[in-house]
Amino acid sequence: MNENLPVYDDVHDFDRLREFLNDKLSQHNNTPRLTPMNLVLFKDAISHVCRIYRILSIKRGHAFLVGVGGSGRHSLTKLAAYICIMNVF
Protein backbone atom coordinates (compact mmCIF):
# COMPACT_ATOMS: atom_id res chain seq x y z
CA MET A 1 0.00 0.00 0.00
CA ASN A 2 1.24 3.48 -0.84
CA GLU A 3 1.92 5.45 2.36
CA ASN A 4 1.21 8.77 0.61
CA LEU A 5 -2.45 7.92 0.14
CA PRO A 6 -4.80 9.04 2.91
CA VAL A 7 -6.64 6.39 4.84
CA TYR A 8 -10.41 6.75 4.99
CA ASP A 9 -12.29 5.13 7.83
CA ASP A 10 -16.02 4.94 8.35
CA VAL A 11 -17.36 6.47 11.53
CA HIS A 12 -19.39 3.80 13.25
CA ASP A 13 -19.95 5.65 16.53
CA PHE A 14 -20.77 9.32 16.01
CA ASP A 15 -20.95 9.99 19.75
CA ARG A 16 -17.39 8.69 20.14
CA LEU A 17 -16.25 11.06 17.38
CA ARG A 18 -18.04 13.96 19.11
CA GLU A 19 -16.31 13.02 22.38
CA PHE A 20 -12.90 12.87 20.64
CA LEU A 21 -13.39 16.31 19.08
CA ASN A 22 -14.61 17.80 22.35
CA ASP A 23 -11.48 16.41 24.06
CA LYS A 24 -9.27 17.96 21.37
CA LEU A 25 -11.14 21.25 21.77
CA SER A 26 -10.54 21.13 25.54
CA GLN A 27 -6.84 20.42 24.96
CA HIS A 28 -6.68 23.36 22.55
CA ASN A 29 -8.36 25.66 25.06
CA ASN A 30 -5.92 24.59 27.81
CA THR A 31 -2.82 25.10 25.64
CA PRO A 32 -0.88 28.22 26.62
CA ARG A 33 -0.55 30.98 23.99
CA LEU A 34 -3.59 29.74 22.05
CA THR A 35 -6.80 31.72 22.17
CA PRO A 36 -9.54 29.58 23.70
CA MET A 37 -12.52 28.86 21.43
CA ASN A 38 -16.09 28.50 22.66
CA LEU A 39 -17.50 26.05 20.10
CA VAL A 40 -20.63 23.93 20.04
CA LEU A 41 -19.86 20.83 17.99
CA PHE A 42 -23.17 19.91 16.41
CA LYS A 43 -23.49 17.35 13.60
CA ASP A 44 -22.69 19.69 10.69
CA ALA A 45 -19.77 21.31 12.52
CA ILE A 46 -18.29 17.88 13.24
CA SER A 47 -18.59 16.83 9.60
CA HIS A 48 -16.93 20.10 8.50
CA VAL A 49 -14.03 19.60 10.95
CA CYS A 50 -13.56 16.09 9.56
CA ARG A 51 -13.52 17.38 5.98
CA ILE A 52 -11.05 20.15 6.81
CA TYR A 53 -8.84 17.68 8.72
CA ARG A 54 -8.84 15.32 5.72
CA ILE A 55 -7.85 18.16 3.38
CA LEU A 56 -5.09 19.42 5.69
CA SER A 57 -3.66 15.95 6.21
CA ILE A 58 -3.15 15.46 2.47
CA LYS A 59 0.23 16.59 1.15
CA ARG A 60 -0.19 20.12 -0.25
CA GLY A 61 -3.87 19.97 0.61
CA HIS A 62 -5.73 23.26 0.46
CA ALA A 63 -9.30 24.50 0.46
CA PHE A 64 -11.21 27.69 -0.18
CA LEU A 65 -13.88 28.03 2.49
CA VAL A 66 -16.85 30.21 1.56
CA GLY A 67 -19.51 31.43 3.94
CA VAL A 68 -20.91 34.41 5.77
CA GLY A 69 -19.08 35.98 8.69
CA GLY A 70 -19.59 34.15 11.97
CA SER A 71 -20.28 30.80 10.33
CA GLY A 72 -17.27 29.14 12.01
CA ARG A 73 -14.90 28.69 9.07
CA HIS A 74 -11.90 30.06 10.96
CA SER A 75 -12.65 28.30 14.25
CA LEU A 76 -13.28 24.91 12.66
CA THR A 77 -10.11 25.28 10.60
CA LYS A 78 -8.13 26.14 13.74
CA LEU A 79 -9.48 23.03 15.47
CA ALA A 80 -8.69 20.79 12.47
CA ALA A 81 -5.18 22.27 12.25
CA TYR A 82 -4.66 21.69 15.97
CA ILE A 83 -5.61 18.03 15.52
CA CYS A 84 -3.16 17.80 12.58
CA ILE A 85 -0.47 19.40 14.79
CA MET A 86 -0.19 22.40 12.46
CA ASN A 87 0.17 26.09 13.20
CA VAL A 88 -2.34 28.64 12.00
CA PHE A 89 -0.95 32.02 10.99
Contact map, one row per residue, 1 for C-alpha under 8 A:
11100000000000000000000000000000000000000000000000000000000000000000000000000000000000000
11111000000000000000000000000000000000000000000000000000000000000000000000000000000000000
11111100000000000000000000000000000000000000000000000000000000000000000000000000000000000
01111100000000000000000000000000000000000000000000000000001000000000000000000000000000000
01111110000000000000000000000000000000000000000000000000010000000000000000000000000000000
00111111000000000000000000000000000000000000000000000100110000000000000000000000000000000
00001111100000000000000000000000000000000000000000000000000000000000000000000000000000000
00000111110000000000000000000000000000000000000000000000000000000000000000000000000000000
00000011111000000000000000000000000000000000000000000000000000000000000000000000000000000
00000001111100000000000000000000000000000000000000000000000000000000000000000000000000000
00000000111111001000000000000000000000000000000000000000000000000000000000000000000000000
00000000011111000000000000000000000000000000000000000000000000000000000000000000000000000
00000000001111111000000000000000000000000000000000000000000000000000000000000000000000000
00000000001111111100000000000000000000000000000000000000000000000000000000000000000000000
00000000000011111110000000000000000000000000000000000000000000000000000000000000000000000
00000000000011111111000000000000000000000000000000000000000000000000000000000000000000000
00000000001011111111100000000000000000000000000000000000000000000000000000000000000000000
00000000000001111111110000000000000000001000010000000000000000000000000000000000000000000
00000000000000111111111000000000000000000000000000000000000000000000000000000000000000000
00000000000000011111111100000000000000000000000000000000000000000000000000000000000000000
00000000000000001111111110000000000000001000010000000000000000000000000000000000000000000
00000000000000000111111111000000000000001000000000000000000000000000000000000000000000000
00000000000000000011111111100000000000000000000000000000000000000000000000000000000000000
00000000000000000001111111110000000000000000000000000000000000000000000000000010001000000
00000000000000000000111111111000000010000000000000000000000000000000000000000010000000000
00000000000000000000011111111100000000000000000000000000000000000000000000000000000000000
00000000000000000000001111111110000000000000000000000000000000000000000000000000000000000
00000000000000000000000111111110010100000000000000000000000000000000000000000010010000000
00000000000000000000000011111110011110000000000000000000000000000000000000000000000000000
00000000000000000000000001111111000100000000000000000000000000000000000000000000000000000
00000000000000000000000000111111110000000000000000000000000000000000000000000000000000000
00000000000000000000000000000111110000000000000000000000000000000000000000000000000000000
00000000000000000000000000000011111000000000000000000000000000000000000000000000000000000
00000000000000000000000000011011111100000000000000000000000000000000000000000000000000000
00000000000000000000000000001000111110000000000000000000000000000000000000000000000000000
00000000000000000000000000011100011111000000000000000000000000000000000000000000000000000
00000000000000000000000010001000001111100000000000000000000000000000000000100000000000000
00000000000000000000000000000000000111110000000000000000000000000000000000000000000000000
00000000000000000000000000000000000011111000000000000000000000000000000000100000000000000
00000000000000000000000000000000000001111100000000000000000000000000000000000000000000000
00000000000000000100110000000000000000111111110000000000000000000000000000000000000000000
00000000000000000000000000000000000000011111110000000000000000000000000000000000000000000
00000000000000000000000000000000000000001111111000000000000000000000000000000000000000000
00000000000000000000000000000000000000001111111100000000000000000000000000000000000000000
00000000000000000000000000000000000000001111111110000000000000000000000000010000000000000
00000000000000000100100000000000000000001111111111000000000000000000000000000000000000000
00000000000000000000000000000000000000000011111111100000000000000000000000000000000000000
00000000000000000000000000000000000000000001111111110000000000000000000000010000000000000
00000000000000000000000000000000000000000000111111111000000000000000000000011011000000000
00000000000000000000000000000000000000000000011111111100000000000000000000000001000000000
00000000000000000000000000000000000000000000001111111110000000000000000000000000000000000
00000000000000000000000000000000000000000000000111111111000000100000000000011001000000000
00000000000000000000000000000000000000000000000011111111100000000000000000001001101100000
00000100000000000000000000000000000000000000000001111111110000000000000000000000000000000
00000000000000000000000000000000000000000000000000111111110011100000000000000000000000000
00000000000000000000000000000000000000000000000000011111111111000000000000000001100100000
00000100000000000000000000000000000000000000000000001111111010000000000000000000000100000
00001100000000000000000000000000000000000000000000000111111110000000000000000000000000000
00010000000000000000000000000000000000000000000000000001111110000000000000000000000000000
00000000000000000000000000000000000000000000000000000001011111000000000000000000000000000
00000000000000000000000000000000000000000000000000000011111111100000000000000000000000000
00000000000000000000000000000000000000000000000000000011000111110000000000000000000000000
00000000000000000000000000000000000000000000000000010010000011111000000000000000000000000
00000000000000000000000000000000000000000000000000000000000001111100000000000000000000000
00000000000000000000000000000000000000000000000000000000000000111110000010000000000000000
00000000000000000000000000000000000000000000000000000000000000011111000010000000000000000
00000000000000000000000000000000000000000000000000000000000000001111101010000000000000000
00000000000000000000000000000000000000000000000000000000000000000111111000000000000000000
00000000000000000000000000000000000000000000000000000000000000000011111100000000000000000
00000000000000000000000000000000000000000000000000000000000000000001111110000000000000000
00000000000000000000000000000000000000000000000000000000000000000011111110000000000000000
00000000000000000000000000000000000000000000000000000000000000000000111111110000000000000
00000000000000000000000000000000000000000000000000000000000000001110011111111000000000000
00000000000000000000000000000000000000000000000000000000000000000000000111111100000000000
00000000000000000000000000000000000010100000000000000000000000000000000111111110000000000
00000000000000000000000000000000000000000000100110010000000000000000000111111111000000000
00000000000000000000000000000000000000000000000010011000000000000000000011111111100000000
00000000000000000000000000000000000000000000000000000000000000000000000001111111110000010
00000000000000000000000110010000000000000000000010000000000000000000000000111111111000000
00000000000000000000000000000000000000000000000011011001000000000000000000011111111100000
00000000000000000000000000000000000000000000000000001001000000000000000000001111111111110
00000000000000000000000000010000000000000000000000000000000000000000000000000111111111100
00000000000000000000000100000000000000000000000000001000000000000000000000000011111111000
00000000000000000000000000000000000000000000000000001001100000000000000000000001111111000
00000000000000000000000000000000000000000000000000000000000000000000000000000000111111100
00000000000000000000000000000000000000000000000000000000000000000000000000000000111111110
00000000000000000000000000000000000000000000000000000000000000000000000000000000110011111
00000000000000000000000000000000000000000000000000000000000000000000000000000100100001111
00000000000000000000000000000000000000000000000000000000000000000000000000000000000000111
